[in-house]
Amino acid sequence: MKVLLISANRTEINMRTMPLGLAFVAEAARRRGHEVEMLDLARVGDTGAEIAQAISRYAPEVIGVSIRNIDDQAMRDTRFLYEDDRAVISLVRTLTDQPIVLGGAGYSMFPDAILADTGADLGIEGEGEVAFLSVIEALEKGGTLDSIPGVHVKNGGPAEHRGLIRNMVDSPLPDPALVLDTSRVQEDTWVPVQTRRGCPLNCSYCSTASIEGRILRKRNVESVVEWIAKLREIGVRTFYFVDNTFNLPRSYAMELCETMSRASLDVEWRCILYPWRLDEELASSMARAGCTEVSLGAESADNEVLRRMNKRFRREDIAETNLLLAKYGIRQMGFLMLGAPGETRGSIERSLAFMDSLSLDSFKISIGVRIYPGTALADEAREQGIITPRDTLLEPRFYINPTLDEEWIRQTVAQYAATRPNWITT
């Protein structure tokens, strides 16, 4: 079939994002023999004209639209980014009667709500490489759709429980041209790399399980390094690993770093680090392999709040991790989320003072915690009457412990941030 895949995201948060997830789907479809064209709306100016031109010129038989960010996760002056995605889907519907299939991380968190809200025909919850192939081949043959795991059908019954790609070792990495414009590589072109999917840690507020599942699945390290080397050949020097916890499991992180070092890639990279079980050997190996910066997701520095978040680490682990990374010259961006269950004025003051004592190059503070479906935080918010059982949570809702005053939190944070230019508050 002729397939048009559209990455609807046009938002840059911290850095330009690239449609890595959609590229995996495109690669899988091409390898199965389908004709695939990709349109990344972050790369174009007049999105409406580009979409219309692509549909007119290419005449696709099925259109996939990937939804990445629903909102910017900021409680005050929230940017409801999904409205732009809805407009893209609506435009596609006016231009063609061919099936529209939704997917992506944003869709997977709110599959029924988004499908009901748009003019789309189908949606894929979770990983798309296998499910999308099943969808387009069923469309091609006139087969049934509602029995495909993870596929939601407009006006249909409940979707079959989604499947997971159990064997990521043999799952192909995409052609670099699907991820970025290979003719316009610049010095600051940061390319995303995914080595693992799924997270078993089950943090109380986290949406990862809705997107990737709780079973950790790993790619073959050699294939990842070969893919990075291929990008290096066309001039890419900077990468960021999108894995939720780069350092877990430790054995895999060590193997990846050592393999990168042996390949002498001459690259620089960033990652997301879970501040737990980082030892000197791994920190040293990361630095040798080219790691220059990490996002240190502490979220709190109060042990009781961390326990309520279902974190494995404690504040002592955060301090130890910070020292190790600083020792090997790895820059650190710290994160706090204030207002979670168990939070008090005292815990906020302790967390701010503790994070201020660390060697952080930048520090981002979020006031209020975005509530996502299927999380322990959503259950607690429902019990406390902050949200209702009928709330889909598609329109952003945030949690602040009802015993706390939001304005007091903002004033307290503002007093610190006034003399600390590397602090960012949302």
C-alpha positions in Angstrom: 0.0 0.0 0.0 1.0 3.7 -0.4 1.4 5.0 3.1 1.8 8.7 4.2 3.1 9.1 7.8 2.8 12.6 9.4 4.6 13.7 12.5 2.2 16.3 13.9 4.6 17.7 16.5 5.8 21.3 15.9 7.0 22.1 19.4 10.6 22.5 20.6 11.0 22.0 24.3 14.6 22.3 25.3 15.8 21.1 21.8 14.4 20.2 18.4 12.6 16.9 18.5 12.8 14.4 15.7 10.2 11.8 14.8 12.2 8.7 16.0 9.1 6.6 16.9 7.4 7.3 13.6 10.7 6.4 11.8 10.6 3.0 13.4 7.1 2.4 11.9 8.2 3.7 8.5 11.2 1.5 8.4 9.1 -1.6 9.3 6.6 -0.8 6.6 9.2 -0.3 4.0 10.9 -3.6 4.8 7.5 -5.3 4.4 7.3 -3.9 0.9 4.9 -1.0 1.3 5.6 2.5 -0.2 6.1 5.0 2.6 6.5 8.7 2.6 7.1 10.7 5.8 6.2 14.3 6.5 7.8 15.9 9.6 5.8 19.1 10.3 8.6 20.4 12.5 10.7 20.8 9.4 8.2 22.8 7.3 6.8 26.3 7.2 3.3 26.3 5.9 2.0 23.0 7.4 -1.4 23.2 5.8 0.1 23.6 2.3 2.6 20.9 2.8 0.0 18.4 4.0 -2.3 19.3 1.1 0.6 19.0 -1.4 1.7 15.6 0.0 -1.8 14.1 -0.2 -2.4 15.5 -3.7 0.9 14.4 -5.1 1.4 11.1 -3.4 -2.3 9.9 -3.2 -1.8 7.7 -0.2 -4.1 4.8 0.5 -3.7 5.2 4.3 -2.5 8.1 6.4 -0.8 7.7 9.8 -0.6 10.7 12.2 1.7 10.6 15.1 0.9 12.6 18.3 3.8 13.3 20.6 3.1 16.0 23.3 -0.4 16.7 24.7 0.8 19.7 26.7 4.0 21.3 28.1 3.3 19.9 31.6 3.4 23.4 33.1 0.5 24.0 35.6 0.4 27.8 35.0 -0.2 29.1 31.5 -0.4 25.6 30.2 0.2 25.1 26.5 -2.4 22.6 25.3 -0.4 21.3 22.3 -3.0 18.7 21.3 -5.1 21.4 19.8 -2.6 21.8 17.0 -2.6 18.0 16.5 -6.4 18.0 16.3 -6.2 20.7 13.6 -3.8 18.6 11.6 -6.1 15.6 11.8 -9.2 17.7 10.8 -7.3 19.1 7.8 -6.3 15.6 6.6 -9.9 14.5 7.0 -11.1 17.3 4.7 -8.5 16.4 2.1 -9.1 12.6 1.8 -11.5 9.9 2.6 -8.8 7.3 3.0 -8.3 5.7 6.5 -6.6 7.9 9.1 -4.6 5.9 11.7 -3.4 7.7 14.9 -0.5 6.7 17.0 2.5 8.0 19.0 3.2 8.6 22.7 0.5 11.2 23.2 -2.1 9.1 21.6 -1.2 6.0 23.6 -1.9 7.8 26.9 -5.4 8.8 25.8 -6.5 6.4 23.0 -10.2 6.4 23.4 -10.6 10.1 24.3 -8.5 11.3 21.3 -10.1 8.9 18.8 -13.6 10.1 19.9 -12.5 13.7 19.7 -11.1 13.6 16.1 -12.3 12.5 12.7 -9.8 9.6 12.6 -10.8 6.1 11.8 -8.4 4.1 13.9 -5.7 4.4 16.6 -2.8 2.3 17.7 -2.0 2.2 21.5 1.6 1.4 22.2 4.3 0.3 19.8 3.4 0.7 16.1 5.9 -1.4 14.2 3.9 -4.6 14.3 0.4 -3.3 14.9 0.5 -0.8 12.0 1.6 -3.4 9.6 -1.3 -5.6 10.7 -3.7 -2.6 10.2 -2.5 -1.7 6.7 -2.5 -5.3 5.6 -6.0 -5.9 6.9 -7.1 -2.8 5.1 -5.4 -4.0 1.9 -7.2 -7.4 2.1 -10.5 -6.2 3.6 -9.9 -8.0 6.8 -11.2 -7.3 10.3 -9.4 -4.6 12.4 -10.9 -4.8 15.9 -9.2 -8.0 16.8 -5.7 -6.6 16.3 -4.0 -6.0 19.7 -3.8 -2.4 20.7 -6.0 -1.1 17.8 -8.9 1.2 18.6 -11.6 1.4 16.0 -13.9 4.5 15.7 -17.3 3.6 17.1 -16.1 0.1 17.8 -16.0 -2.0 21.0 -13.1 -2.2 23.5 -9.7 -2.7 21.9 -7.8 -6.0 22.3 -5.1 -5.6 24.9 -2.0 -4.2 23.1 1.0 -6.4 22.5 4.6 -5.7 23.1 7.6 -6.4 20.8 9.3 -9.0 23.1 12.4 -9.4 21.0 13.9 -5.9 20.4 17.3 -7.5 19.5 16.3 -8.0 15.9 14.1 -4.9 15.6 15.6 -2.8 12.8 16.8 0.8 13.4 15.5 3.3 10.9 17.2 4.8 7.9 18.8 8.1 9.2 17.0 10.0 6.5 13.7 9.1 8.1 14.8 10.8 11.4 16.5 14.0 10.1 17.3 15.9 7.0 20.7 14.3 6.3 21.6 17.1 3.8 21.4 19.8 6.6 23.4 18.3 9.5 24.8 21.1 11.7 27.1 21.2 14.7 24.2 21.3 17.1 22.1 18.6 15.4 21.2 16.4 18.4 19.8 13.1 17.2 17.7 10.8 19.5 18.8 7.2 20.2 16.6 4.6 21.8 18.3 1.5 23.1 15.6 0.2 25.4 11.8 0.3 25.8 9.6 -0.2 28.9 10.2 0.6 32.5 9.4 -1.7 35.5 10.0 1.0 38.2 6.4 2.1 38.3 6.8 5.7 39.6 3.5 6.9 41.0 3.0 9.7 38.4 4.7 8.4 35.4 3.1 7.7 32.0 5.8 5.5 30.6 3.9 2.3 31.3 1.0 3.6 29.1 3.4 4.3 26.3 6.0 1.5 26.4 4.8 -1.0 29.0 6.5 -2.2 32.2 8.6 -5.0 30.6 12.1 -3.8 29.8 13.3 -4.8 26.4 16.8 -4.1 25.1 18.3 -3.7 21.6 21.5 -5.4 20.5 24.3 -3.1 21.6 26.4 -3.7 18.5 23.5 -2.6 16.2 23.0 0.6 18.2 26.6 1.5 17.9 26.7 0.7 14.2 23.7 3.0 13.8 25.4 5.8 15.6 28.5 5.2 13.5 26.4 5.5 10.3 25.1 8.9 11.5 28.7 9.9 12.4 29.7 9.3 8.8 27.3 12.0 7.6 28.5 14.5 10.1 26.4 14.0 13.2 28.4 14.4 16.4 25.8 15.0 19.1 23.2 12.5 20.3 20.8 12.1 23.2 19.6 8.8 24.6 15.9 8.9 25.1 15.8 5.8 27.4 14.1 6.6 30.7 16.9 5.3 32.8 20.1 5.1 30.9 22.1 3.5 33.8 19.6 0.7 34.4 20.2 -2.1 34.1 23.9 -1.4 34.9 25.3 -4.3 32.9 23.6 -3.1 29.7 24.8 0.5 30.3 28.3 -0.7 30.8 28.3 -2.8 27.7 26.9 0.1 25.6 29.5 2.5 26.9 32.4 0.2 26.5 31.3 -0.7 22.9 31.0 3.0 22.0 34.5 3.6 23.4 36.1 0.8 21.4 34.4 2.1 18.3 36.3 5.5 18.7 33.2 7.4 17.5 34.3 10.9 18.6 30.8 11.8 19.7 29.1 13.8 22.5 25.9 12.6 24.1 23.3 13.3 26.8 21.1 10.9 28.7 18.5 10.6 31.4 19.9 9.2 34.6 18.1 7.6 37.5 20.0 8.6 40.6 20.5 5.1 42.0 23.2 2.5 41.6 25.6 4.7 39.7 29.1 3.6 40.7 32.5 5.0 39.8 33.2 2.4 37.1 30.0 3.3 35.2 30.5 7.0 35.6 34.0 6.7 34.3 32.9 4.6 31.4 30.1 7.0 30.4 32.6 9.9 30.3 35.1 7.9 28.2 32.3 7.0 25.7 31.4 10.7 25.2 28.8 11.5 27.8 28.9 15.3 28.5 25.5 15.9 30.2 22.7 14.1 32.1 19.2 15.0 33.1 19.1 14.0 36.8 15.5 13.2 37.6 15.5 13.5 41.4 11.9 15.0 41.5 12.2 15.4 45.2 14.9 15.4 47.9 12.7 14.4 50.8 12.7 10.7 51.6 9.1 10.5 52.5 7.9 12.1 49.3 10.3 9.9 47.3 8.8 6.9 49.1 5.3 8.0 48.1 6.5 8.5 44.5 7.6 4.8 44.6 11.2 5.8 44.0 14.0 3.3 44.7 16.5 6.0 45.7 16.9 8.3 48.6 18.4 11.8 49.0 21.8 10.2 49.9 21.8 8.5 46.5 21.2 11.8 44.8 24.1 13.4 46.5 26.4 10.4 45.7 25.4 10.4 42.1 25.9 14.2 41.8 29.5 13.9 43.2 30.4 11.1 40.9 29.2 12.8 37.8 30.9 16.1 38.8 34.1 14.1 39.3 34.1 13.0 35.7 33.1 16.4 34.3 29.6 15.4 33.3 27.3 18.4 33.3 24.0 17.9 35.2 20.5 19.4 34.9 18.5 18.7 38.0 14.7 18.3 38.3 12.2 18.8 41.1 8.4 18.3 41.0 6.8 20.1 44.0 3.4 19.4 45.4 3.2 15.6 45.1 1.4 13.4 47.7 3.1 13.6 51.1 4.6 17.0 50.2 4.7 19.7 53.0 6.1 23.1 53.5 9.0 21.5 55.3 9.7 18.9 52.6 9.7 21.7 49.9 12.1 23.8 51.9 14.4 20.8 52.5 14.3 19.8 48.9 15.2 23.3 47.6 18.0 23.7 50.1 19.4 20.2 49.3 19.3 20.7 45.6 20.9 24.1 46.0 23.8 22.4 47.8 24.6 20.1 44.8 26.9 20.8 41.9 24.2 21.4 39.2 24.8 23.3 36.0 21.1 24.0 35.6 18.0 23.2 37.7 14.3 23.0 36.6 11.5 23.1 39.1 7.9 22.1 38.2 5.1 23.3 40.5 2.3 20.8 40.4 2.4 17.2 39.0 0.6 16.4 35.7 -2.0 13.7 36.3 -2.0 10.8 33.8 -4.5 8.0 33.4 -3.7 4.6 34.9 -1.2 5.9 37.5 -1.3 5.7 41.3 -1.4 9.5 41.3 -4.6 9.5 39.3 -6.1 7.1 41.8 -5.1 9.3 44.7 -6.4 12.4 43.0 -9.7 10.7 42.3 -10.1 9.6 46.0 -9.4 13.2 47.1 -11.9 14.6 44.7 -9.3 16.6 42.7 -10.5 14.8 39.5 -13.7 12.8 38.9 -14.1 9.2 37.7 -15.3 10.6 34.3 -12.3 12.9 33.7 -10.3 11.6 30.7 -7.4 13.8 31.8 -6.8 14.7 28.1 -7.2 18.3 29.1 -4.3 18.9 31.5 -5.0 18.4 35.1 -2.4 18.8 37.9 -2.0 17.6 41.4 -0.9 19.7 44.4 -1.3 18.3 47.9 -4.5 19.9 49.1 -2.8 20.9 52.4 -0.5 23.2 50.5 -1.0 26.7 49.0 0.2 27.0 45.4 1.1 30.7 45.9 3.2 30.0 48.9 5.2 27.4 46.8 5.7 29.9 44.0 6.8 32.6 46.3 9.2 30.3 48.1 10.7 29.1 44.8 10.9 32.7 43.5 12.9 33.8 46.5 15.6 31.2 45.7 15.5 31.7 41.9 15.9 35.4 42.2 19.6 35.0 42.9 20.2 31.8 41.0 20.2 32.5 37.2 20.5 28.7 36.4 17.1 27.9 38.0 14.1 27.5 35.7 10.6 27.4 37.1 7.4 26.3 35.5 
